[in-house]
Amino acid sequence: MANRADVAKLANVSVATVTNVLTGRKPVGDDLRNRVFAAASKLKYIPDSSAQRLASGVNKHIGVAVSEMTNLYHIEVIKGIEAYATEKGFAVSLFDLDSNAQDKFRLIASRRLGGIVNFVSDVYPDEYVQYFIQDNVVMMNFECEQSFRLDTVYSDGMAWLIRQAAKFGHKRAAFITTHEPRYMHLDTRIKTFCELRDECGFDTDESLIVGNDIGGKRTSEEIGYELTARLLDGGKKFTCLFCINDMTALGAMRAFHEYGLDIPGDVSVTGCDDISIGKYIFPSLTTLGFDKFVYGREIAKTIIDKIENPQLPYTHRSIESVPVYRNSLGPAKK
């Protein structure tokens, strides 16, 4: 395997010049730069990222922590993160924290990351957050002052979905969520649902709002399927089901089909996140959405800007979701 000395010999330059070209640490003339790149290409030389970090002082490695690898929402956002990071010469690693969280927290810490994105609802142990702070890891979406936040606002979009269901004549609406019951009313989507029930003439039966008390690790679609089946088995009557995310809605729709219920003829369903598959299923899924690829790129840009310019202040910004009306929401059954 070729090393920098080999590249320097073929390009007839010093090893220091090769280092300056590959790291950008010092300006190099076009002729020398072209010779170095040509030699590196001919030798198929791959720079060592750890050596580059030590030479340049810039850690070009971003980690993304998720709690549910199968949720397409995360994948679609990560595509945007990875695209921008690649353009800037940064690498992205994905960490799935669905099990053995403590071991994986240690793994993340051991990777000596330049930045870390949090898509996990669980709270990180203080010791790891403090490690990130002390090691100057740029954090995104952590619950601390030394972290950027780029949040999605669902309240206005959720209000539109609820009022649209009311216009369609729905009076008994249910809501299922992947959150545990003790946390579910902290979510703005559920808050909005509860606040608008009276205005929209919905039944205020609290048993129609169901949190994830199943236990164990379940994917969103599994939770959606099981909670919907529980509502149906319990004899709960409703004509519209709001789901916390699209994957939960897909599980719910499977349950309705198995119970012989037509969507939206017998029951309407809405989701949240506008994952790409939602417009291709039948019926197509009404949901809330935003440009997740652009969102991912903005996350990566924010982190990389901070890594390259440590004096930049931490910011807290929001992105508004918008309703995406499709076939799964229709008039209430007479």
Secondary structure by P-SEA (a helix, b strand, c coil): cccaaaaaaaacccaaaaaaaaaccccccaaaaaaaaaaaaaacccccaaaaaaacccccbbbbbbcccccaaaaaaaaaaaaaaaaabbbbbbbbcccaaaaaaaaaaacccccccccccccccaaaaaaaaaacccccccccccccccccccaaaaaaaaaaaaaacccbbbbbcccccccccccaaaaaaaaacccccccccccccccccccccccaaaaaaaaaaaaaaacccccbbbbccaaaaaaaaaaaaaacccccccbbbbbcccccccccccccccccccaaaaaaaaaaaaaaaaaacccbbbbbbbbbbbbbcccccccccc
